[in-house]
């Protein structure tokens, strides 16, 4: 008869395999989205560390950044390659479902804990005008606010099919303008300080070792501190 520990370890390994399969599927679907997730994970962890989060919280935020757009697996290739403002109202509604889909894909992986909420709420806004639920500032987890800032910064500063990446200064302006309703103003200024002192992440290929180490650390398979 197998022990509870053996069953737990087997369940954890199955969940790790599931996350690996999700990551591989996202790579096949859209290379930009996968690389974007890696950069958002790194930016999110840097901001969380500078804000004084614990090692566990930093790992959680990193996983949230890594998988924040996983719900785009359900979106059409046309949406991924088109500027959102050019989409019909029906396709915009589809885009706005991706946090719900992402959370649904991850919710049954028990060791992810608050990470699912970071994926679910990363498009909520401080003024309550975000999606999918229109939460107010107090209802949005800090980790989701961090991922939102990192997501915006990387989106502005990297090349996409529909726009050329802009310099950091342009992204700072977007973030600071977003403090009027979208982003947490304190987090934005701390993030800008981090980028000014630590620099931007240069173009990198998605690193499977980073993803694997992050996921295994949060699952209790690794003791590395990020």
N, C-alpha and C positions, 0 to 999 in steps of 0.2 A: 504494500500500500504506500502510495506516495505521500510525502509530508506536505504540510501547508506551504512550507518554504519552497519546495520543488514546484508546486503548482503556481505559486506566486512568481517564481523566476521564469517559468514557461510562459505565463501570461504576459509578463513584462517583455520578454523577447518577441512574442507575437506582436505586441504593440509597437515595439521598436521597428520590427519589420514592416508594419503597416505605415509608419511614418516615412521609412525609407522608400516605400513604394509610392507614397503620395509625392515625395520630393522628386522621384524619377519621372513620374507622370507629368509633373509641372515642367520639368526640363524639356520633355518631348513636346509639350503644348506650346511653351513660349520661353525661349532662352533668356529674353530680357527680364521677364517676371522672376525667374529663378535667381538670376544674378542680382536683381534689385532686392530680393528678399535677403540675400546674404549681406549686402551693404546696409540695409535697414537694420538687420540684426546687430551688426558691429556698431553702427551709429547709436542705436538704442542702448546697447550695453555701456558705451562710453558716457552717454548722458546719465544713465542710472548710477554709474559709478561716481560721477562727479556730484550727483545729488546726494550721495551718501547712502545709497541702498545697500542692503546686505548682499553677500555672495549669492544666496539663493534667489533673491529678488532680481539681481542682475541676470542670472541664468534664465529666469522666467521671462524677463523682458526680451532677452535675446531670442528665445524660442518664439515669442509672440511676433517679433520682427521678422524672423525667418519664414514663418508660415502665415503672415498677415494677409497675403493675397491668394492663399491656396483655393479660396472659393472661385477664383477665376478659371479653375479647371472646367467649370460648367458653362463658361461663356463662349460665344462664337469667336472664331478667328477674326472676323470683321471688326468686332468691338475692340479686340486687343490692338489692332493696327490703326484705329481711328481716334481722332481727337474727341474727347467726351462731349464737348459742346456741339459737335456736328451730328450727334446721334439723335434719332427720333425719341419722342417721349417714352415709347415702349421699350426701346433699347436702353435708355437711361434707367428705367425701372429695373431692367435686368442687371445692369451694372451695380445698382444699389442693393441688390440681393447678395452680392458676393460675400459680405461679412457673415450673413446668415448661413450661407452654404459652407463657408470655411469652418465656422463654429460647429456645424452639424457633422462635418467630416472628422473633427477632432474630439468631440465631446465625450466619446466613450473610452478615451484613453485616460485612465484614472490619474496617472502621475502628472499629467499636464496641469491639473489644478486651475489656478487663475489665468493661465495662458489662454484658455479658450475665450475668456472675457476680453482679453487684449485684442484678439482677432475679431471678436464680435463687435467691439465698440470703437475700433480705431478710426471710424469716420463720424463719430459723434462730435459735437462742437460745444464749446464753453457756453454759447448763447442758447443752446437747446434746439438749434436748427439743423443738426446733423442727421445722419441716418445710421441704422434702420429704425431707431426708436425715438429719436428726438430727446435724448436724455439731457438734463441740465448738468452744470459743471460738477456739482457735488455727487452726482450719480455715476460719473465716469471714473473708472479706476486710474490711478496715476500711471500705471504701466501702459494703458491704452493711449493716454495723452502723450507719453514719450514716443511710442511707436508712430503716432500721427505726425509728430514733428519730424522725426527721422525720415518717414515716408515722403513728406512734402519736400524736404531738403534734397533727397536723392532724386526725386522726380524732376525737380527744377534743374539740377546740375548734371544730369546725364542725357545722352542722346536717346530719343525715342523715334519711332517711325514718323511721327507727326511734328516733332520739334527738335531743335538743336539744344544741347545742354548749355546752360548759362553759368557764369562764374559765381563763386560763393557770395559775393556782394549782392548779386541779384536775388539769390535765394534768401539772404538775410532780410532784404526788403519785403519779400513775399511773406516770410514768417512774421515779421514785425507788423505788417499790415493785418495778418491773420489774427493778431492778438486782440483786435477789435471785436472778435466774436468766435473765432475758430479755435485758437491755441491758448494754452496757459502761458501768460506773459513771463512769469518767473522762469519757467522751464525753457522758454525760447531764448532768453538772455543767457542762461547757463549753457545752453547748447551752442550758441554763437561763440561764447568764450572758449568752449571745448574745441571747436573747429579752428578758431584763431590760434590756439596754443598747440593743438595736436595735429592740425592739418586735415585735409579731405582724404577720403579713401580713393585711391587711383583705380582706374579700370582694372578689374580682376575677373578671372573666371571663377564661377562658383566653386568653392572648396568643399568637397565632400567630407573631408576630415573635420572641418569646422562644424558642419551640420551634425555629423555623427557624434563628435565630442560634446556638443551642446546638449543633444537629445539624451545621450547616455549619462551625462552629469546630472541632469534633472531627474532621470530615472533611478539614480543611485548606483550606477555602474562605474562611475568615475569620481575621483576626489579632486580633480583639478579645479582651481578657483579662478574665475574670470574677473 
